[in-house]
Amino acid sequence: MILKKKGAMNANRNFTTLVMIAVLMIFSSCENDTSQEVTTLNNLVWADEFNVDGAPDPQNWTYEIGTGQNGWGNNELQYYTDRSENIKVENGFLVITAREESFQGSDYTSARIITKDKREFEYGRFEARMKMPWGQGIWPAFWMLGADIDQNPWPGAGEIDVMEYLGQDPTITFGTIHGPGYSGGESVSKKYDLGNSRFDTKFHVFGIEWGPGFVNFYVDDVLYGRLTPEDIPEGSDWVFDKPFFLLLNMAIGGTLPGSPDQNTVFPQTLIVDYVRVYSFE
């Protein structure tokens, strides 16, 4: 049984924010990676707490179905479905499950949901409390795409990866931006190493603080990277000053993690406690 700890964590949020403000004041003379806009966590503008069992709330999320073009552009191996076997809300959590099974011509199934045309945002603090899967070739992500992607195809619309994680590296997570001239293997990224712990053994909060001309990446309120227009290739456009929508998914295989191997055990689950968005005051 999965035990839920939202209440205990919420009780500590204001204290954590005060600690962060104090730390930032102490380190105010450091370089960009320690510069942060501290959001007032009382200013919640949207959240999904996943408190109603069943399918994800249709007012917030839409399913993306199938294999996408060229494995969603990454040579991924899964078929995304809307089946409860692959995605459901249960006991206060969103559970995305990847399975090894023959389905519609693919050897694996999983799920991917988006807030496009339902919930779109420009600037603020975005975070999700999640517990990762584990294993070679497992690739979950919490990320964002420019809301104009239908008119301005990727990477022109921009992509912000709040959290990417490769199942074979259970202590490491990435925060990344993609845009015209710096996408795919040429994207601009920051890495966070948890050290002596692992992301698949307990819940962690993954987030960004995003405003005009910057994206800050953090894990559990630890700021580990800051990206600005100075970090992208000279002559490239910073395409992150406009509305974006949210995505949650778990891919299998692809160019970044590689394919599962004989040691990868299925099913694998990505467990999401909540997704929250705060505005700057």
N, C-alpha and C positions, 0 to 999 in steps of 0.2 A: 504494500500500500504506500502511496506517495503522501507524505505529510506536508501540509501547507503552512507557510510561515509569513504570510503577508502582514498580519497584524503586528507581529513583533518587529518586522523590518520597518513598517511605517512609523512606529513609535520612535525609531532612531533617526528618521530622515532629517528632521530639523536640526538635531544635534550634529549630525554628519555635515550638514551644510555649513554650520557655524565653524566647525573644525576646518573644513575646506577653505573658508574665507580667511581664517587665521593663517593657515599654511601658505596660501597664496600671497598674503601680505608679507610674510617672512621672506618668500622667494621672489618678490616682485622685481628684483634686479636680474633674474635669470633670463635665459634665452627663450625663443618662441615656444618651445615645447613645454614650458612651465607657465605660459600665459593662458588665462582662462576667464571667460565670462561666467560668473557664478549665477545660475538661475535661481530665483526664489521658488522653492518647490511647492509653495502654496498655490501658485498660479497654474493649476492644471487646466488645460484646454480640451484635452480628449484622452480617453483611455479605453482599453478593452481589458477587463479583469478576468474574462473567461469564467464567469460564475454560473452560467446556465448550460447544463449538460446538453449534448447533441452536436449539431453542426455549428461551425463558426457563425457569428452574428451576420446575417446578410445585409444589415445596414452598414456594416463596416468592411466586409471582405467579399471578394469575388475569387472563384477558383480559376486557375489556369490549367488547362487540360491538354494532355498529349505529350509529344516528344519535342515540339518546337522545331524550328528550322536548324538543321545541323546540331541536334542535341542541345537546343536553346543557345546555340552559338559557341558551345564549349565542348562538343562531342560527348555530352553526358549520356548515361546509359538507361536512365529511368523513364517510365511513363507516369506522368502526373495524373492523379485521379481525384474525384470528389467523394470516394467511398469512405465509409466510416473505418474500414480496415486501415486506411492510410491517414485519415485526419478526423479528429473529433475533439470536442470539449468534454472533459470528464473530471469530476472531483475538483473543479476549480482551476484546471489546467487545459491549455491547448496541447494536444499530443499529435505530433506528426511522426508517422511510422513508415520507415522504408523496409520493403520486403523483397526477398529474392523469390520471384515467381514469374512464370511465363504469362505475359499479359499484353495483348494488342501488338505482338511482335517484339516486345521488349523483355528483358530478363529480370527487370526490377521494377517496382512501383514505389511511388512516394507522393508528396503533395506540395503544392505551391499556391499561396493566396496573396492577394494584392488589395490595396485600398483605392485603386485608380477609379476616378469618377465618383467616389464616395467620400473619402477623407484625404484631402490634400493640404499641404502645409508649406509655409515659407518662414524659416528661421525658428529657433527655439532649442529646447533640450528634448531629445528623443532617447528613450531607453526601454530595454526589455530585460526582464529577469528570466534566465533560462538555464537549463541543464543540458549539456552536450551529449551526443552519442560518442562512440569510440570505434575505430577500426580503419584500416587502409581503404581509401576510396570513398569515405563518407564525407560529405561536403555541405553542412548546413550554413545558412546565412540569414542575417537580418539586415535589410538594405533598402535603398531608396532610388527611384528613377524620376527624372524630370517629367512633369505632368504633360509637357508638350511633345512627348515621344512619338505620337502618331504623326505629327507634322514635321518633326525634327528627329529622324531615326538615330538610334544609338550608334556612336557615342555622343552625337551632337547634343542630345537632350541632357546629358550628364548622368552620372551614377555615383552615389555615395554608399559605400559598404560600411555600415555601422559595425558589423561583426561578420567576419568570415573565419571559418575554422576547418582545419583538415584533420580528419579522424585519426590519422597516424601520428599526429603531433599534439597530444592531449594537454600540453602545458602552454600552447601558443595560440594567440588570436591576432587577427589583422584588422586594421582600419584603412580604407583605400578610397581614392577618388579616380574616376574615369571621365575623360572628356575628349574633345577633338584634338588629336595629336599626342594624347597620353592615355591610351586605353589598352585593355588586354594585358599583354606582357610588358607594355610600356607605361602601365598605370603608376600612380604615385601613392606610396603606401607607408604605413607605420606598423610596427610589430610590438606586441606585448607578450612577455614570457612570465607565466605565473610562478615559475621556479619550482619549489618543492611540493606543490599541489597540482591538481589536475582539474580541467573544466568538466570532465565527465563524472566526477564523484560528488559534486554538490552544485547548488545554484550560484550563479554570479550575475551581476547587473552589467550589461553592455550598453554603451550609449555614446551619443555625440552632443556637443553644443555647437550650433551652427548659426552663424550670423553673416552680415555683409562682409565678404572678403576673408572668412576663416571657417574652418571646421576643426573642432577639438575632439579627440577621441579618448574615451576613458573606460576602465573596467573597475567596478566597485568603487566609484568616485576617485580612482587614481587616474590622473591625467597622464597619458603616455605618448601623446603626439598631437601636433598642431600643423595643419596645412593651410597655406595662403596662396594668393596668386604668384608670390615669389618662388614657390616650390614647383610650379609647372614649367614645361619647356618654354623657352623664350619664343615669343610670337604666337603662343597658343592662347585660346580664350578660356577665361574662368567662367563656367556656365552654371554657377550654383546660386545665383541671386534671383530666384524665381520659385514658384511652387513645385513641390515634389510629392510623390505618393510612396507608401510603404509596401514592402514585400517580406514575406517569411517563407522559407522553403528548405528542403533538404534534398540535395542532388546526390546521385551516385555516379562515381567515375568522372571522367572529363579531363581536360588538358591540365588542370591545376593539381588535383589530388592523385591522378592516375586511377586505374581500375582496382576494385576489390581483389584481394588475393585469398589464398586458402585459409588464412587465419582470420578473415573478416566474418564475424558471426551475424546472422540476421534472425529476427528483425532487429532494427536499430531505431531508437526513438529520440526525437528532439522534443523537450518538454518546456513549454513557455508558461510562466506564471502570470505575466501581464505585459502589456505594451502601453507606455504612457508618453504623452507629449505635454510639455510645459512651455509657456511663452516667457520671453524676457520682460522684466518690468523696468 
